[in-house]
Amino acid sequence: HTAWFISLPPDSPVLWRYIFKKTGAHLYNDSGDIFYSGSRVLTVHTKEGGPRTVQLKNGKTISLTLPPFSTTLLNTENGEVMMR
């Protein structure tokens, strides 16, 4: 196994992406948005908004534009917007 020890919480998104990729976690995109997934719903929280490309776990790629300071719910199977 691999163990990670960091004395202070890292504030570098690059470091977090590296660690998550090494653990096999799925990364939906590299924009810095926050994602939650469960019960066939993918929740995206964004501060900046703008054009996004989201890679679903099934391999499908979704392109959409998110408004600033928003939360959007997507269907995890087909990427359709369920609610903005």
Backbone as a printed PyTorch tensor [residue, N CA C, xyz], in Angstrom:
tensor([[[  0.8340,  -1.1750,   0.0000],
         [  0.0000,   0.0000,   0.0000],
         [  0.8800,   1.2390,   0.0000]],

        [[  0.2560,   2.3750,  -0.2340],
         [  0.9440,   3.6570,  -0.1750],
         [  0.2600,   4.5010,   0.8820]],

        [[  1.0260,   5.1170,   1.7430],
         [  0.4790,   6.0080,   2.7620],
         [  0.9650,   7.4250,   2.4820]],

        [[  0.0700,   8.3860,   2.6220],
         [  0.4060,   9.7870,   2.4240],
         [  0.3300,  10.4850,   3.7730]],

        [[  1.3490,  11.2560,   4.1170],
         [  1.3320,  12.0590,   5.3320],
         [  1.7110,  13.4800,   4.9670]],

        [[  0.8490,  14.4140,   5.3300],
         [  1.1120,  15.8340,   5.1020],
         [  0.8040,  16.5430,   6.4150]],

        [[  1.7590,  17.2840,   6.9430],
         [  1.5870,  17.8760,   8.2730],
         [  0.5450,  18.9930,   8.2970]],

        [[  0.4190,  19.7410,   7.2390],
         [ -0.5850,  20.8040,   7.1490],
         [ -1.4840,  20.5150,   5.9510]],

        [[ -2.7390,  20.9260,   5.9830],
         [ -3.6010,  20.6980,   4.8200],
         [ -3.0280,  21.3900,   3.5850]],

        [[ -2.8300,  20.6540,   2.5090],
         [ -2.2740,  21.2710,   1.3000],
         [ -3.3120,  22.1850,   0.6540]],

        [[ -2.8500,  23.3140,   0.1470],
         [ -3.7570,  24.2380,  -0.5160],
         [ -3.5200,  24.2750,  -2.0220]],

        [[ -2.8130,  23.2910,  -2.5300],
         [ -2.4870,  23.2390,  -3.9470],
         [ -3.4000,  22.2430,  -4.6810]],

        [[ -4.2540,  22.7330,  -5.5870],
         [ -5.0780,  21.8130,  -6.3670],
         [ -4.2500,  20.8160,  -7.1810]],

        [[ -3.0620,  21.2430,  -7.6130],
         [ -2.1970,  20.3440,  -8.3840],
         [ -1.8000,  19.1340,  -7.5310]],

        [[ -1.4640,  19.3700,  -6.2680],
         [ -1.0920,  18.2720,  -5.3700],
         [ -2.2880,  17.3420,  -5.1340]],

        [[ -3.4720,  17.9180,  -4.8630],
         [ -4.6640,  17.0900,  -4.6440],
         [ -4.9700,  16.2390,  -5.8720]],

        [[ -4.8930,  16.8270,  -7.0830],
         [ -5.1570,  16.0460,  -8.3050],
         [ -4.1520,  14.9020,  -8.4390]],

        [[ -2.8950,  15.1770,  -8.1400],
         [ -1.8660,  14.1370,  -8.2130],
         [ -2.2040,  12.9840,  -7.2640]],

        [[ -2.5360,  13.3190,  -6.0260],
         [ -2.8650,  12.2830,  -5.0440],
         [ -4.0980,  11.5040,  -5.4850]],

        [[ -5.1540,  12.1920,  -5.9070],
         [ -6.3770,  11.5120,  -6.3290],
         [ -6.1320,  10.6190,  -7.5400]],

        [[ -5.3430,  11.0940,  -8.5090],
         [ -5.0330,  10.2520,  -9.6820],
         [ -4.2740,   8.9980,  -9.2630]],

        [[ -3.3400,   9.1430,  -8.3290],
         [ -2.5650,   7.9890,  -7.8600],
         [ -3.4450,   6.9630,  -7.1480]],

        [[ -4.5310,   7.4230,  -6.5050],
         [ -5.4200,   6.4970,  -5.7900],
         [ -6.4680,   5.8800,  -6.6970]],

        [[ -6.5590,   6.3460,  -7.9400],
         [ -7.5490,   5.8040,  -8.8620],
         [ -8.9000,   6.4940,  -8.7870]],

        [[ -8.9800,   7.6110,  -8.0760],
         [-10.2390,   8.3590,  -7.9870],
         [-10.5800,   8.9600,  -9.3480]],

        [[-11.8610,   9.0760,  -9.6290],
         [-12.3030,   9.6930, -10.8870],
         [-12.2900,  11.2100, -10.7420]],

        [[-11.6950,  11.8980, -11.7150],
         [-11.6830,  13.3580, -11.7430],
         [-12.6080,  13.8130, -12.8740]],

        [[-13.6400,  14.5600, -12.5260],
         [-14.6160,  14.9980, -13.5210],
         [-14.0640,  16.0910, -14.4220]],

        [[-13.2750,  17.0080, -13.8850],
         [-12.5640,  18.0130, -14.6790],
         [-11.4730,  18.6460, -13.8320]],

        [[-10.7190,  19.5440, -14.4260],
         [ -9.5980,  20.1910, -13.7270],
         [ -9.8590,  21.6650, -13.4630]],

        [[-11.1250,  22.0690, -13.3950],
         [-11.4540,  23.4910, -13.2980],
         [-11.4480,  24.0370, -11.8760]],

        [[-11.3660,  23.1780, -10.8710],
         [-11.4270,  23.6370,  -9.4910],
         [-12.8330,  23.6690,  -8.9180]],

        [[-13.8150,  23.1870,  -9.6960],
         [-15.1850,  23.1110,  -9.1990],
         [-15.2990,  21.9650,  -8.1990]],

        [[-16.3840,  21.9600,  -7.4190],
         [-16.6270,  20.9090,  -6.4380],
         [-17.7040,  19.9840,  -6.9900]],

        [[-17.4380,  18.6710,  -6.9470],
         [-18.3640,  17.6670,  -7.4660],
         [-18.7820,  16.7110,  -6.3540]],

        [[-20.0800,  16.3750,  -6.3520],
         [-20.6180,  15.3170,  -5.4970],
         [-21.3950,  14.3850,  -6.4020]],

        [[-21.2620,  13.0790,  -6.1740],
         [-21.9740,  12.1200,  -7.0060],
         [-22.6340,  11.0640,  -6.1320]],

        [[-23.8780,  10.7190,  -6.4680],
         [-24.6030,   9.6720,  -5.7580],
         [-26.0300,   9.5900,  -6.2540]],

        [[-26.6080,   8.4130,  -6.2130],
         [-27.9980,   8.1810,  -6.6380],
         [-28.2640,   8.6990,  -8.0410]],

        [[-27.3160,   8.4980,  -8.9500],
         [-27.4090,   8.8920, -10.3530],
         [-27.5050,  10.4000, -10.5680]],

        [[-27.0400,  11.1710,  -9.5710],
         [-27.0210,  12.6310,  -9.6810],
         [-25.5860,  13.1200,  -9.4620]],

        [[-25.1140,  13.9670, -10.3700],
         [-23.8070,  14.6080, -10.2380],
         [-24.0590,  16.0850,  -9.9520]],

        [[-23.6330,  16.5460,  -8.7890],
         [-23.8160,  17.9340,  -8.3740],
         [-22.5140,  18.6850,  -8.6110]],

        [[-22.6190,  19.8210,  -9.2930],
         [-21.4530,  20.6470,  -9.5970],
         [-21.6480,  22.0140,  -8.9550]],

        [[-20.7270,  22.3940,  -8.0650],
         [-20.7160,  23.7300,  -7.4670],
         [-19.5660,  24.4960,  -8.1170]],

        [[-19.8490,  25.6920,  -8.6110],
         [-18.7990,  26.4910,  -9.2320],
         [-18.8260,  27.9190,  -8.7100]],

        [[-17.6670,  28.4810,  -8.5210],
         [-17.5530,  29.8790,  -8.1030],
         [-17.4250,  30.7860,  -9.3240]],

        [[-16.5450,  30.4020, -10.2250],
         [-16.2400,  31.2360, -11.3890],
         [-17.2530,  31.0860, -12.5230]],

        [[-17.8080,  29.8780, -12.7000],
         [-18.6860,  29.6250, -13.8400],
         [-17.8970,  29.6140, -15.1380]],

        [[-18.6170,  29.5560, -16.2500],
         [-17.9920,  29.5640, -17.5680],
         [-18.1100,  28.2200, -18.2530]],

        [[-17.4730,  28.0940, -19.4190],
         [-17.5380,  26.8340, -20.1700],
         [-16.8130,  25.7130, -19.4340]],

        [[-17.4250,  24.5450, -19.4140],
         [-16.8460,  23.3880, -18.7360],
         [-16.9650,  22.1530, -19.6130]],

        [[-15.9870,  21.2820, -19.4960],
         [-16.0390,  19.9470, -20.0740],
         [-15.9690,  18.9810, -18.9070]],

        [[-16.9810,  18.1310, -18.7850],
         [-17.0810,  17.1910, -17.6700],
         [-16.9810,  15.7750, -18.2220]],

        [[-16.0590,  14.9920, -17.6880],
         [-15.8690,  13.5960, -18.0820],
         [-16.6430,  12.7190, -17.0950]],

        [[-17.7250,  12.0940, -17.5630],
         [-18.5030,  11.2060, -16.7060],
         [-17.7500,   9.9000, -16.4890]],

        [[-18.1210,   9.1700, -15.4490],
         [-17.4460,   7.9030, -15.1460],
         [-17.6270,   6.8690, -16.2480]],

        [[-18.7240,   6.9630, -17.0210],
         [-18.9590,   6.0050, -18.1070],
         [-18.1860,   6.3550, -19.3720]],

        [[-17.3790,   7.4280, -19.3160],
         [-16.5500,   7.8120, -20.4570],
         [-17.1500,   8.9050, -21.3190]],

        [[-18.4190,   9.2110, -21.1460],
         [-19.0670,  10.2520, -21.9270],
         [-18.5520,  11.6190, -21.4940]],

        [[-18.3390,  12.5130, -22.4620],
         [-17.8700,  13.8630, -22.2010],
         [-19.0070,  14.8360, -22.4450]],

        [[-19.2290,  15.7260, -21.4810],
         [-20.2990,  16.7150, -21.5460],
         [-19.6870,  18.1030, -21.6060]],

        [[-20.1700,  18.9500, -22.5050],
         [-19.7510,  20.3570, -22.5560],
         [-20.9450,  21.2170, -22.1850]],

        [[-20.7390,  22.1330, -21.2420],
         [-21.8040,  23.0310, -20.8260],
         [-21.2040,  24.3090, -20.2790]],

        [[-22.0270,  25.3360, -20.1740],
         [-21.6070,  26.6040, -19.5990],
         [-22.3460,  26.7850, -18.2830]],

        [[-21.5720,  27.0070, -17.2180],
         [-22.1480,  27.1620, -15.8880],
         [-22.1330,  28.6260, -15.4880]],

        [[-23.2300,  29.1100, -14.8640],
         [-23.2280,  30.4840, -14.3730],
         [-22.3180,  30.6240, -13.1520]],

        [[-21.7670,  31.8120, -12.9150],
         [-20.9510,  32.0170, -11.7120],
         [-21.7730,  31.7940, -10.4460]],

        [[-21.1170,  31.3410,  -9.3840],
         [-21.7410,  31.1030,  -8.0780],
         [-23.0120,  30.2710,  -8.2130]],

        [[-22.8910,  29.0930,  -8.8220],
         [-24.0800,  28.2790,  -9.0810],
         [-23.8780,  26.8280,  -8.6970]],

        [[-25.0010,  26.1350,  -8.5990],
         [-25.0320,  24.6900,  -8.4040],
         [-25.8850,  24.0950,  -9.5110]],

        [[-25.3620,  23.0830, -10.1670],
         [-26.0600,  22.4250, -11.2590],
         [-26.1010,  20.9320, -10.9830]],

        [[-27.2480,  20.3120, -11.2270],
         [-27.4000,  18.8650, -11.0640],
         [-27.4590,  18.2180, -12.4400]],

        [[-26.6280,  17.2000, -12.6350],
         [-26.5830,  16.4700, -13.8990],
         [-26.9270,  15.0060, -13.6720]],

        [[-27.4840,  14.3760, -14.6840],
         [-27.7070,  12.9400, -14.6650],
         [-26.3570,  12.2710, -14.9170]],

        [[-25.9540,  11.3330, -14.0540],
         [-24.6280,  10.7100, -14.1880],
         [-24.5280,   9.7730, -15.3860]],

        [[-25.6530,   9.3230, -15.9250],
         [-25.6240,   8.3980, -17.0550],
         [-25.4660,   9.1140, -18.3900]],

        [[-26.2380,  10.2060, -18.5930],
         [-26.2220,  10.8570, -19.8970],
         [-25.7610,  12.3150, -19.8520]],

        [[-25.5560,  12.8720, -18.6560],
         [-25.0680,  14.2350, -18.5240],
         [-26.1200,  15.3050, -18.6960]],

        [[-27.3860,  14.9340, -18.8430],
         [-28.4390,  15.9370, -19.0150],
         [-28.5860,  16.7690, -17.7350]],

        [[-28.8370,  18.0800, -17.9290],
         [-29.0490,  18.9650, -16.7930],
         [-30.4030,  18.6390, -16.1720]],

        [[-30.4000,  18.3380, -14.8760],
         [-31.6220,  18.0210, -14.1590],
         [-32.1770,  19.2590, -13.4640]],

        [[-31.2790,  20.1430, -13.0120],
         [-31.6950,  21.3560, -12.3160],
         [-30.5400,  22.3390, -12.2670]],

        [[-30.8450,  23.6180, -12.3820],
         [-29.8440,  24.6910, -12.2410],
         [-30.2110,  25.5460, -11.0770]]])
